[in-house]
Amino acid sequence: MGEGEPELFVAHCSHSTTLSLAPSSHPTPPHTPRPASSVSPAPIPRGPARGGVGRGTGRGGATSGRRGKEARSASLPAVPTPGTMFPAGPPSYTLLRLPLLQLVLLLVQAVGRGLGRASPAGGPLEDVVIERYHIPRACPREVQMGDFVRYHYNGTFEDGKKFDSSYDRSTLVAIVVGVGRLITGMDRGLMGMCVNERRRLIVPPHLGYGSIGVAGLIPPDATLYFDVVLLDVWNKADTVQVSILLRPPHCPRMVQDSDFVRYHYNGTLLDGTSFDTSYSRGGTYDTYIGSGWLIKGMDQGLLGMCPGERRKIIIPPFLAYGEKGYGTVIPPQASLVFHVLLVDVHNPKDTVQLVTLELPPGCVRRAVAGDFMRYHYNGSLMDGTLFDSSYSRNHTYNTYVGQGYIIPGMDQGLQGACVGERRRITIPPHLAYGENGTGDKIPGSAVLIFDVHVIDFHNPADPVEIKTLSRPPEGCNETAKPGDFIRYHYNCSLLDGTQLFSSHDYGAPQEATLGANKVIEGLDIGLQGMCVGERRQLIVPPHLAHGESGARGVPGSAVLLFEVELVSREDGLPTGYLFVWHEDPPASLFEDMDLNKDGEVPPEEFSTFIKAQVNEGKGRLMPGQEPEKTIGDMFQNQDRNQDGKITAEELKLKSDEDQERVHEEL
């Protein structure tokens, strides 16, 4: 049967147990306190002769006033809709399926008599007639004897005249069923109902107010018609019902007593009426678990949840707001339904949690307090919401570790990391941004998760790290020293492997004079002491490289990794010298230099003379510079009056100049 399609049956009350809707006597139900006085305990007050003509045995009025075969022959069998049976209640409540033709005839008779005022034999109804004209698609539970129910109703006579209505009082009926607090017809008519189900009940007089009625309200021998909608049902034996709607595949931790949680929720009554939602306030509900800050049912329902998990939690009223309800939104004795999304959880005793995601092989050094680190990160909340990322800025985050420049949890979480390591750092709020949060992306009391990739780190006191990769097998007697002119190949990269520069890209070795400030200080230091053919690995900290500002293609504060190979080496000249003789210079230097003997030495004669000395092995020019430029610089130094020629008075050796300077100082 589809939702909303009526289903008609008669609750039979003969002595035959196969057809009866109630046993001849009720078992003693669990004790249920009467509801608050503001809630009507019954549709109308019970009359003194509620049992009709002769009382039935038992409090529930399980038998009618008729007796013997006459009563049984006049009873109306239960009539289900074809192909559908009313869901069974307790085991003693059963229904009889009828053939289709008999059902059709019975329905015609019922319509002709105003939906069943009389039995098929023409007498009055033996039991309650129930028409289910709206049945919800889902029915997780049905009303049973001893349950506490909340419902609305309209009560009318056969002619449609209304004699009572809970709607007129704007107050639901809240009462225990099946224990004699309602007229017997209503007790029976509510059995097996689902929340949000609508029924029409036809209650014969002997199951209503009998031959006496209620003075001024219900006439004697009145058949009563009730339109009922059930809004809530629970039992004192109920517990909190938890349904897991979604559980993430990874659960780092589950909620326990004394934890602090942040969660979103939608709160409804059992019939679906919404009474509150955290989403409308734009923020989570934040509280401690098991500390009395929540209703008991919610305290229980949140236990064991994982961050990102969604649950449906149904809480009976005695574990919620009980007989008083809450304000105007939660009525007394109301069951509550919460759809909950747990955003995060932590405990005030939590410390920073570390998970190594990737550890490169050969880690020989780990970060300590005082180191300067460059790292990339993604920062997210515990539910996966991304709040920041260094990757989006295409720039590492650069800071000192353990010096208070970053939140305490990150200060702790970065220590002990290796270069190239990837680690996940989970930081509780008391080691992050606390109860206030920061900005509009990190809420108060939020647990933060950082996925970190360490690019490099160094200490301001670090020297150049030198590792010899290979040496020539024959060894060497002379190594590179300051002033030497060298040629070398190199590859330069960051510590994460990012390639920056390589001499192989230019097809020729790099040339430099050591100690002449021609290369960065750390590389100059690392090249000294090398043999021709030797290969080294150099790790150069930024204060011996390009510093905080970096250089073209080199990030600021970057540690550089060099692999170098010394190709050749030439002895350098003393500082300040462009040319030196291997032996003593000629005694008549000017005369030998003045090739045409005119008393003047122009640039052409000067260049010819110096080149001859080099070719004959008598002297050498400063290495690492074009000979013509070096000779030109030498000529400019000697042409003191800058007239384009050198005279005997102008020509002086550097050693003579240095000696004269010493005398002047003395």
C-alpha positions as CSV (number, residue, x, y, z in Angstrom):
1,M,0.0,0.0,0.0
2,G,1.4,3.4,-0.9
3,E,1.8,6.3,1.4
4,G,-1.4,8.2,2.1
5,E,-3.6,5.3,0.8
6,P,-6.2,4.4,3.5
7,E,-6.2,1.1,5.2
8,L,-9.3,0.0,7.1
9,F,-9.6,-2.6,9.8
10,V,-11.8,-3.3,12.8
11,A,-10.2,-4.0,16.1
12,H,-12.1,-7.1,17.2
13,C,-12.9,-7.8,20.8
14,S,-14.6,-11.2,20.9
15,H,-13.3,-13.9,23.1
16,S,-11.6,-15.7,20.2
17,T,-7.9,-15.1,20.6
18,T,-7.2,-15.3,16.9
19,L,-9.3,-12.3,16.2
20,S,-8.9,-10.2,19.4
21,L,-6.9,-7.0,19.4
22,A,-6.3,-7.1,23.1
23,P,-6.0,-9.9,25.6
24,S,-8.7,-10.5,28.2
25,S,-6.5,-8.8,30.8
26,H,-3.5,-6.6,30.5
27,P,-0.1,-7.4,32.0
28,T,1.2,-4.9,34.5
29,P,3.0,-2.2,32.6
30,P,6.2,-0.6,33.7
31,H,5.6,2.4,36.0
32,T,5.3,5.6,34.1
33,P,4.8,8.9,35.9
34,R,1.8,10.9,34.8
35,P,2.7,13.9,32.6
36,A,2.7,17.5,33.7
37,S,-0.8,18.9,34.5
38,S,-0.5,21.2,31.4
39,V,-0.8,18.1,29.2
40,S,-4.2,16.5,28.7
41,P,-4.1,12.9,29.9
42,A,-7.0,11.8,27.7
43,P,-9.1,13.2,24.8
44,I,-11.8,13.9,27.3
45,P,-12.3,13.0,31.0
46,R,-13.3,9.4,31.5
47,G,-17.0,8.7,32.4
48,P,-18.0,6.6,35.3
49,A,-19.5,3.9,33.1
50,R,-16.9,3.8,30.3
51,G,-17.4,0.0,29.8
52,G,-20.9,0.4,28.3
53,V,-23.5,-2.3,29.1
54,G,-21.6,-4.5,31.5
55,R,-17.9,-4.1,32.2
56,G,-15.4,-6.2,30.5
57,T,-12.8,-8.0,32.6
58,G,-9.5,-6.2,33.2
59,R,-8.5,-2.5,33.1
60,G,-8.2,-2.4,29.4
61,G,-11.8,-3.4,28.8
62,A,-10.7,-6.4,26.8
63,T,-14.2,-7.8,26.5
64,S,-17.4,-6.1,25.5
65,G,-20.8,-5.9,27.4
66,R,-22.3,-8.7,25.2
67,R,-21.9,-12.3,26.3
68,G,-21.7,-15.8,24.8
69,K,-22.5,-16.8,21.2
70,E,-24.7,-13.7,20.6
71,A,-21.7,-11.4,21.1
72,R,-19.5,-13.5,19.0
73,S,-21.9,-13.9,16.1
74,A,-22.5,-10.1,16.0
75,S,-18.9,-9.2,15.9
76,L,-17.4,-7.6,12.8
77,P,-14.2,-9.3,11.5
78,A,-11.1,-7.4,10.9
79,V,-11.0,-5.9,7.4
80,P,-7.6,-5.2,5.8
81,T,-7.2,-3.4,2.5
82,P,-6.7,-6.1,-0.2
83,G,-3.1,-7.3,-0.3
84,T,-2.0,-5.4,2.8
85,M,-2.0,-6.4,6.5
86,F,-1.8,-3.9,9.3
87,P,1.7,-4.2,10.9
88,A,1.5,-6.5,13.9
89,G,1.7,-5.1,17.4
90,P,2.4,-7.3,20.4
91,P,2.0,-11.1,19.7
92,S,-1.6,-11.2,21.0
93,Y,-2.8,-8.6,18.5
94,T,-3.7,-10.4,15.3
95,L,-5.9,-9.7,12.2
96,L,-7.9,-11.9,9.9
97,R,-7.4,-11.6,6.1
98,L,-10.7,-11.7,4.2
99,P,-11.5,-12.8,0.6
100,L,-11.8,-9.8,-1.7
101,L,-15.6,-10.3,-2.5
102,Q,-16.4,-10.4,1.2
103,L,-14.3,-7.3,1.8
104,V,-16.0,-5.4,-0.9
105,L,-19.5,-6.3,0.5
106,L,-18.3,-5.3,3.9
107,L,-17.0,-1.9,2.7
108,V,-20.4,-1.3,1.0
109,Q,-22.2,-2.1,4.2
110,A,-19.8,0.2,6.2
111,V,-20.4,3.1,3.9
112,G,-24.2,2.6,4.0
113,R,-24.1,2.7,7.8
114,G,-21.7,5.7,8.1
115,L,-18.4,3.8,8.2
116,G,-19.6,1.0,10.4
117,R,-22.0,2.0,13.1
118,A,-23.3,-1.6,13.2
119,S,-22.1,-5.1,12.8
120,P,-23.0,-7.1,9.7
121,A,-25.9,-8.5,11.6
122,G,-27.3,-5.0,12.1
123,G,-26.2,-4.6,15.7
124,P,-23.8,-2.1,17.2
125,L,-20.0,-2.4,16.6
126,E,-18.2,-4.8,18.8
127,D,-14.8,-3.1,18.5
128,V,-12.9,-0.1,17.2
129,V,-12.8,0.5,13.5
130,I,-9.5,1.9,12.3
131,E,-8.9,3.7,9.0
132,R,-5.2,4.4,8.3
133,Y,-5.5,7.2,5.7
134,H,-1.8,8.4,5.9
135,I,1.0,5.9,6.4
136,P,4.6,7.1,6.4
137,R,7.0,5.3,4.1
138,A,9.3,4.5,7.0
139,C,8.1,3.2,10.3
140,P,11.1,2.4,12.6
141,R,8.8,1.6,15.6
142,E,5.1,1.1,16.4
143,V,3.1,1.9,19.5
144,Q,3.0,-0.9,22.0
145,M,1.3,-1.3,25.3
146,G,3.1,0.8,28.0
147,D,4.6,3.2,25.5
148,F,4.4,7.0,26.1
149,V,2.9,8.8,23.2
150,R,2.2,12.4,22.1
151,Y,-0.5,13.0,19.6
152,H,-3.1,15.4,18.3
153,Y,-6.7,14.6,17.6
154,N,-10.2,15.9,16.6
155,G,-13.2,14.2,18.2
156,T,-16.6,14.3,16.4
157,F,-20.0,12.5,16.5
158,E,-21.5,10.7,13.6
159,D,-23.1,13.8,12.2
160,G,-19.7,15.6,12.1
161,K,-20.3,17.8,15.1
162,K,-17.0,18.4,17.0
163,F,-17.1,17.6,20.8
164,D,-13.3,18.0,21.5
165,S,-10.0,18.8,19.9
166,S,-6.4,19.0,21.2
167,Y,-5.7,21.5,18.4
168,D,-8.2,23.9,20.0
169,R,-6.1,23.8,23.2
170,S,-2.8,24.0,21.2
171,T,-1.6,21.2,23.4
172,L,-0.7,17.7,22.4
173,V,-2.0,14.7,24.4
174,A,1.0,13.2,26.2
175,I,0.2,9.9,28.0
176,V,1.0,6.2,28.5
177,V,-1.1,3.9,26.4
178,G,-2.6,0.5,27.3
179,V,-2.7,1.1,31.1
180,G,-6.2,2.4,31.5
181,R,-5.6,6.1,31.4
182,L,-7.5,6.5,28.1
183,I,-10.9,5.3,27.1
184,T,-10.5,1.7,25.9
185,G,-11.3,2.5,22.3
186,M,-8.5,5.1,22.1
187,D,-6.1,2.7,23.9
188,R,-6.8,0.1,21.3
189,G,-6.9,2.5,18.3
190,L,-3.4,3.8,19.0
191,M,-1.8,0.4,19.1
192,G,0.6,-0.2,16.2
193,M,0.7,3.4,15.1
194,C,3.8,4.9,13.5
195,V,5.1,8.5,14.1
196,N,3.4,10.8,11.5
197,E,0.7,8.2,10.8
198,R,-2.9,9.5,10.6
199,R,-5.8,7.4,11.6
200,R,-9.6,7.7,11.8
201,L,-11.0,5.7,14.8
202,I,-14.7,4.8,15.2
203,V,-15.2,3.9,18.8
204,P,-18.5,2.2,19.8
205,P,-20.2,3.4,23.0
206,H,-19.1,0.5,25.2
207,L,-15.5,1.3,24.4
208,G,-16.1,5.0,24.9
209,Y,-18.4,6.5,27.5
210,G,-21.1,3.9,27.5
211,S,-24.7,4.3,28.4
212,I,-24.1,7.2,30.7
213,G,-21.8,9.5,28.5
214,V,-20.4,12.7,29.9
215,A,-23.0,15.3,31.1
216,G,-23.2,18.2,28.7
217,L,-20.6,16.8,26.4
218,I,-21.1,13.2,25.3
219,P,-24.6,11.8,25.1
220,P,-25.4,8.2,26.3
221,D,-24.6,5.4,23.8
222,A,-22.6,7.8,21.5
223,T,-20.3,6.4,18.8
224,L,-17.2,8.6,18.7
225,Y,-15.1,9.5,15.7
226,F,-11.4,10.5,16.2
227,D,-8.9,11.8,13.7
228,V,-5.5,11.1,15.2
229,V,-1.9,12.0,14.2
230,L,0.9,10.4,16.2
231,L,3.9,12.7,16.7
232,D,6.0,10.9,19.3
233,V,6.5,7.5,21.0
234,W,9.0,6.3,23.6
235,N,9.3,4.0,26.5
236,K,11.1,4.2,29.8
237,A,13.2,1.3,28.7
238,D,14.5,3.2,25.7
239,T,18.2,4.2,25.4
240,V,19.9,6.6,23.1
241,Q,19.7,5.3,19.5
242,V,22.7,6.0,17.3
243,S,22.8,5.4,13.5
244,I,26.1,6.0,11.7
245,L,25.3,7.7,8.4
246,L,28.9,8.3,7.2
247,R,32.2,7.3,8.7
248,P,35.5,8.5,7.1
249,P,37.9,5.8,6.1
250,H,40.6,7.2,8.4
251,C,39.8,7.8,12.0
252,P,42.7,9.3,13.9
253,R,40.8,9.3,17.2
254,M,37.3,8.8,18.7
255,V,35.4,11.0,21.2
256,Q,35.9,10.1,24.8
257,D,34.7,11.6,28.1
258,S,36.4,14.9,29.0
259,D,37.2,15.6,25.3
260,F,36.3,19.0,23.8
261,V,34.3,18.7,20.6
262,R,33.2,21.0,17.8
263,Y,30.2,19.8,15.8
264,H,27.4,20.9,13.6
265,Y,23.9,19.6,14.1
266,N,20.3,19.8,13.0
267,G,17.8,19.2,15.8
268,T,14.2,18.0,15.1
269,L,11.4,16.4,17.0
270,L,10.5,12.8,16.2
271,D,7.9,14.0,13.7
272,G,10.5,16.0,11.8
273,T,9.7,19.4,13.2
274,S,12.9,21.4,13.3
275,F,13.7,23.2,16.5
276,D,17.4,24.3,16.2
277,T,20.4,24.1,13.9
278,S,24.0,25.2,14.3
279,Y,24.3,25.9,10.6
280,S,22.0,28.9,10.8
281,R,24.4,30.5,13.3
282,G,27.4,30.1,11.0
283,G,29.5,28.3,13.6
284,T,29.9,24.9,15.3
285,Y,28.7,24.0,18.7
286,D,31.7,23.7,21.0
287,T,31.6,21.9,24.3
288,Y,33.1,19.4,26.6
289,I,31.8,15.8,26.7
290,G,30.7,14.1,29.9
291,S,31.0,17.3,32.0
292,G,27.3,18.1,32.3
293,W,27.3,20.8,29.7
294,L,25.0,18.8,27.4
295,I,21.8,16.9,27.8
296,K,22.6,13.3,28.9
297,G,21.5,11.8,25.7
298,M,23.8,14.0,23.6
299,D,26.7,13.2,25.9
300,Q,26.1,9.5,25.2
301,G,25.4,9.9,21.5
302,L,28.6,11.7,20.7
303,L,30.9,9.1,22.3
304,G,33.0,7.1,19.8
305,M,32.6,9.6,17.0
306,C,35.4,10.3,14.5
307,P,36.2,13.7,13.0
308,G,34.2,13.9,9.8
309,E,31.6,11.3,10.9
310,R,27.9,11.9,10.5
311,R,25.4,10.4,12.9
312,K,21.7,10.4,13.6
313,I,21.1,10.4,17.4
314,I,17.6,9.8,18.8
315,I,17.2,10.8,22.4
316,P,14.2,9.9,24.6
317,P,12.8,12.8,26.7
318,F,14.1,11.5,30.1
319,L,17.6,11.8,28.6
320,A,16.8,15.2,27.1
321,Y,14.5,18.0,28.5
322,G,12.0,15.7,30.2
323,E,8.6,16.9,31.5
324,K,9.4,20.6,31.3
325,G,10.7,20.7,27.7
326,Y,12.7,23.8,26.7
327,G,11.1,27.2,26.1
328,T,8.6,27.2,23.2
329,V,10.6,25.1,20.8
330,I,10.8,21.7,22.7
331,P,7.5,20.6,24.2
332,P,7.4,18.5,27.4
333,Q,8.1,14.7,27.1
334,A,9.5,15.2,23.5
335,S,11.9,12.7,21.9
336,L,14.7,14.6,20.1
337,V,16.5,13.7,16.8
338,F,19.9,15.2,16.0
339,H,21.8,14.9,12.8
340,V,25.4,15.5,13.8
341,L,28.6,16.2,11.9
342,L,31.7,16.1,14.1
343,V,34.2,18.7,13.0
344,D,37.0,18.0,15.4
345,V,37.9,16.7,18.8
346,H,40.8,17.2,21.2
347,N,41.6,16.9,24.9
348,P,43.2,19.7,27.0
349,K,45.9,17.2,27.9
350,D,46.7,16.6,24.2
351,T,50.3,17.2,22.9
352,V,51.5,17.7,19.4
353,Q,51.0,14.5,17.3
354,L,53.6,13.7,14.6
355,V,53.3,11.3,11.7
356,T,56.2,10.8,9.3
357,L,54.8,10.5,5.8
358,E,58.1,10.3,4.0
359,L,61.7,10.1,5.3
360,P,64.5,10.4,2.8
361,P,67.3,7.8,3.2
362,G,70.6,8.9,4.7
363,C,69.3,11.5,7.1
364,V,72.4,12.6,9.1
365,R,71.1,15.8,10.6
366,R,67.8,16.8,12.2
367,A,66.5,20.3,13.0
368,V,67.0,21.7,16.4
369,A,65.9,24.8,18.2
370,G,67.8,27.8,16.7
371,D,67.9,26.4,13.2
372,F,66.5,28.4,10.3
373,M,64.1,26.4,8.2
374,R,62.5,26.7,4.8
375,Y,59.4,24.5,4.3
376,H,56.2,24.2,2.3
377,Y,52.9,23.3,4.0
378,N,49.2,22.7,3.6
379,G,47.2,23.7,6.7
380,S,43.7,22.3,7.2
381,L,41.1,21.8,10.0
382,M,40.3,18.3,11.3
383,D,37.4,18.0,8.9
384,G,39.7,18.6,5.9
385,T,38.9,22.3,5.3
386,L,42.0,23.9,3.9
387,F,42.7,27.3,5.5
388,D,46.2,28.1,4.2
389,S,48.9,26.8,1.9
390,S,52.5,28.0,1.0
391,Y,52.2,26.3,-2.3
392,S,49.5,28.7,-3.4
393,R,52.0,31.5,-2.9
394,N,54.7,29.6,-4.7
395,H,57.1,30.5,-1.8
396,T,58.4,28.6,1.2
397,Y,57.7,29.7,4.7
398,N,61.0,30.7,6.2
399,T,61.5,31.0,9.9
400,Y,63.6,30.1,12.9
401,V,62.6,27.0,14.8
402,G,62.1,26.9,18.6
403,Q,62.5,30.7,19.0
404,G,58.8,31.7,19.3
405,Y,58.4,33.1,15.8
406,I,55.6,30.6,15.1
407,I,52.7,29.0,17.1
408,P,54.1,26.7,19.9
409,G,52.8,23.5,18.3
410,M,54.6,24.2,15.0
411,D,57.7,25.1,16.9
412,Q,57.6,21.7,18.5
413,G,56.5,19.8,15.5
414,L,59.3,21.0,13.2
415,Q,62.1,20.0,15.6
416,G,63.7,16.7,14.7
417,A,62.8,16.9,11.0
418,C,65.2,16.0,8.3
419,V,65.9,17.8,5.0
420,G,63.4,16.5,2.5
421,E,61.1,14.9,5.1
422,R,57.4,15.0,4.8
423,R,55.5,14.9,8.1
424,R,52.0,15.6,9.4
425,I,51.7,17.7,12.5
426,T,48.4,17.8,14.4
427,I,48.2,20.6,16.9
428,P,45.6,21.0,19.6
429,P,44.1,24.5,20.0
430,H,45.9,25.3,23.2
431,L,49.2,25.0,21.3
432,A,47.8,26.9,18.2
433,Y,45.3,29.8,18.2
434,G,43.3,28.9,21.3
435,E,39.7,29.7,22.0
436,N,39.7,32.9,19.8
437,G,41.1,31.4,16.6
438,T,42.4,33.9,14.1
439,G,41.0,35.6,11.0
440,D,38.0,34.2,9.3
441,K,39.5,30.9,8.4
442,I,40.6,29.4,11.7
443,P,37.7,29.3,14.2
444,G,38.1,29.3,18.0
445,S,39.2,26.0,19.7
446,A,40.2,24.5,16.3
447,V,42.6,21.6,15.9
448,L,45.0,22.3,13.1
449,I,46.7,19.8,10.8
450,F,49.8,20.7,8.8
451,D,51.3,18.6,6.1
452,V,54.9,19.8,5.9
453,H,57.7,19.3,3.4
454,V,61.1,20.4,4.8
455,I,63.1,22.0,2.0
456,D,66.2,22.9,3.9
457,F,67.5,24.2,7.2
458,H,70.7,25.6,8.6
459,N,72.2,27.3,11.6
460,P,73.7,30.7,11.5
461,A,76.9,29.2,12.9
462,D,77.2,26.5,10.2
463,P,80.4,26.3,8.2
464,V,80.7,24.9,4.7
465,E,80.2,21.1,4.7
466,I,82.8,19.4,2.5
467,K,82.6,15.8,1.4
468,T,85.2,14.3,-0.9
469,L,83.6,12.1,-3.6
470,S,86.8,11.0,-5.4
471,R,90.5,11.8,-5.7
472,P,93.0,11.1,-8.5
473,P,94.6,7.7,-7.8
474,E,98.1,9.1,-8.3
475,G,97.6,11.7,-5.6
476,C,98.9,15.2,-5.8
477,N,101.6,17.4,-4.2
478,E,100.0,20.7,-4.8
479,T,96.5,21.8,-4.0
480,A,94.4,24.9,-4.8
481,K,95.2,27.9,-2.6
482,P,94.2,31.5,-2.4
483,G,95.6,33.4,-5.4
484,D,95.6,30.3,-7.7
485,F,93.9,30.5,-11.0
486,I,91.6,27.4,-11.3
487,R,89.2,25.9,-13.8
488,Y,86.4,23.7,-12.5
489,H,83.1,22.1,-13.4
490,Y,80.1,22.3,-11.1
491,N,76.5,21.5,-10.6
492,C,74.5,23.7,-8.2
493,S,71.1,22.7,-6.8
494,L,68.9,23.3,-3.7
495,L,68.7,20.6,-1.1
496,D,65.4,19.4,-2.3
497,G,67.1,18.5,-5.7
498,T,65.9,21.6,-7.6
499,Q,68.7,22.2,-10.3
500,L,69.9,25.8,-10.4
501,F,73.1,26.1,-12.5
502,S,75.7,23.9,-14.2
503,S,78.9,24.7,-16.0
504,H,78.1,21.8,-18.3
505,D,75.3,23.9,-19.8
506,Y,78.0,26.4,-21.1
507,G,80.3,23.7,-22.6
508,A,83.4,25.0,-20.7
509,P,84.7,24.9,-17.2
510,Q,84.2,27.9,-14.9
511,E,87.4,30.0,-14.2
512,A,88.2,31.8,-11.0
513,T,91.1,33.1,-9.0
514,L,90.7,31.9,-5.5
515,G,90.6,34.5,-2.7
516,A,89.8,37.3,-5.2
517,N,86.1,37.6,-4.4
518,K,85.2,36.2,-7.8
519,V,82.8,33.5,-6.4
520,I,80.5,33.3,-3.3
521,E,82.5,32.8,-0.1
522,G,81.3,29.3,0.6
523,L,82.3,28.0,-2.8
524,D,85.7,29.8,-2.6
525,I,86.3,28.0,0.7
526,G,85.1,24.6,-0.6
527,L,87.5,24.8,-3.7
528,Q,90.6,25.4,-1.6
529,G,92.7,22.4,-0.9
530,M,91.5,20.5,-3.9
531,C,93.7,18.4,-6.2
532,V,93.4,18.6,-10.0
533,G,90.9,15.8,-10.8
534,E,89.3,15.7,-7.4
535,R,85.5,15.8,-7.0
536,R,83.8,17.2,-3.9
537,Q,80.3,17.8,-2.6
538,L,79.8,21.2,-0.9
539,I,76.8,22.3,1.3
540,V,76.9,26.0,1.6
541,P,74.7,27.8,4.1
542,P,73.0,31.0,3.0
543,H,75.2,33.3,5.1
544,L,78.1,32.1,3.0
545,A,76.1,32.1,-0.3
546,H,73.4,34.6,-1.4
547,G,72.0,35.4,2.1
548,E,68.4,36.4,2.9
549,S,67.8,38.2,-0.4
550,G,68.9,35.4,-2.7
551,A,70.0,36.1,-6.2
552,R,68.7,35.6,-9.7
553,G,67.2,32.0,-9.7
554,V,68.3,31.5,-6.0
555,P,65.6,31.8,-3.3
556,G,66.3,33.9,-0.2
557,S,67.9,32.0,2.7
558,A,68.6,29.0,0.5
559,V,71.2,26.4,1.4
560,L,73.1,25.4,-1.8
561,L,74.5,22.1,-2.8
562,F,77.5,22.0,-5.1
563,E,79.2,19.1,-6.8
564,V,82.6,20.4,-8.1
565,E,85.5,18.9,-10.0
566,L,88.8,20.7,-10.3
567,V,90.0,20.6,-13.9
568,S,93.2,22.7,-13.7
569,R,95.2,24.9,-11.4
570,E,97.9,27.6,-11.9
571,D,99.9,29.3,-9.3
572,G,98.6,32.7,-8.7
573,L,100.5,36.0,-8.3
574,P,100.9,37.9,-5.0
575,T,98.2,40.3,-4.2
576,G,98.5,43.5,-6.3
577,Y,100.8,42.0,-9.0
578,L,100.0,41.6,-12.6
579,F,103.3,40.2,-13.7
580,V,106.3,38.6,-11.9
581,W,109.7,37.4,-13.0
582,H,110.8,33.9,-12.3
583,E,114.3,35.3,-11.7
584,D,115.7,38.8,-11.1
585,P,114.6,41.3,-13.6
586,P,117.1,42.7,-16.2
587,A,119.5,45.2,-14.7
588,S,118.9,47.7,-17.6
589,L,115.2,47.2,-17.8
590,F,114.3,50.5,-19.5
591,E,117.0,50.1,-22.1
592,D,115.9,46.6,-23.0
593,M,112.3,47.7,-23.2
594,D,113.1,50.8,-25.4
595,L,113.4,48.8,-28.6
596,N,114.1,51.7,-31.0
597,K,116.3,53.5,-28.4
598,D,114.4,56.8,-28.7
599,G,114.1,57.2,-24.9
600,E,110.4,56.5,-24.9
601,V,108.4,53.3,-24.7
602,P,105.0,53.4,-26.4
603,P,102.3,50.7,-25.8
604,E,103.5,48.6,-28.8
605,E,107.1,48.3,-27.5
606,F,105.9,47.6,-23.9
607,S,103.5,44.8,-25.1
608,T,106.2,43.2,-27.3
609,F,108.8,43.2,-24.5
610,I,106.4,41.6,-21.9
611,K,105.2,38.9,-24.3
612,A,108.8,38.0,-25.1
613,Q,109.5,37.6,-21.3
614,V,106.5,35.2,-21.0
615,N,107.5,33.2,-24.1
616,E,111.1,32.8,-23.0
617,G,109.9,31.6,-19.5
618,K,111.4,34.5,-17.7
619,G,108.1,35.7,-16.2
620,R,104.4,35.2,-16.2
621,L,101.2,37.3,-16.3
622,M,98.4,37.1,-13.7
623,P,96.3,34.1,-14.7
624,G,92.6,34.3,-15.4
625,Q,92.6,37.4,-17.5
626,E,93.2,38.1,-21.2
627,P,97.0,38.8,-21.7
628,E,96.3,41.9,-23.8
629,K,94.1,43.4,-21.0
630,T,96.6,42.5,-18.3
631,I,99.5,44.1,-20.4
632,G,97.3,47.2,-21.0
633,D,96.6,47.5,-17.3
634,M,100.4,47.3,-16.6
635,F,101.1,50.0,-19.2
636,Q,98.5,52.3,-17.6
637,N,100.1,51.8,-14.2
638,Q,103.5,52.8,-15.6
639,D,102.4,55.8,-17.7
640,R,102.1,58.0,-14.8
641,N,101.3,61.2,-16.6
642,Q,99.0,59.4,-19.0
643,D,100.7,60.9,-22.1
644,G,100.7,57.5,-24.0
645,K,104.4,56.7,-23.4
646,I,106.7,55.6,-20.6
647,T,109.9,57.3,-19.8
648,A,112.9,56.1,-17.7
649,E,111.7,58.3,-14.8
650,E,108.2,56.8,-14.9
651,L,109.2,53.1,-15.1
652,K,109.3,51.5,-11.6
653,L,109.0,48.0,-10.4
654,K,106.2,47.3,-7.9
655,S,108.8,46.1,-5.4
656,D,110.5,49.4,-5.7
657,E,107.2,51.2,-5.2
658,D,106.5,49.2,-2.1
659,Q,109.9,50.0,-0.7
660,E,109.5,53.7,-1.3
661,R,106.1,53.6,0.4
662,V,107.8,51.9,3.4
663,H,110.3,54.8,3.6
664,E,107.5,57.3,3.4
665,E,105.7,55.7,6.3
666,L,108.9,55.6,8.3
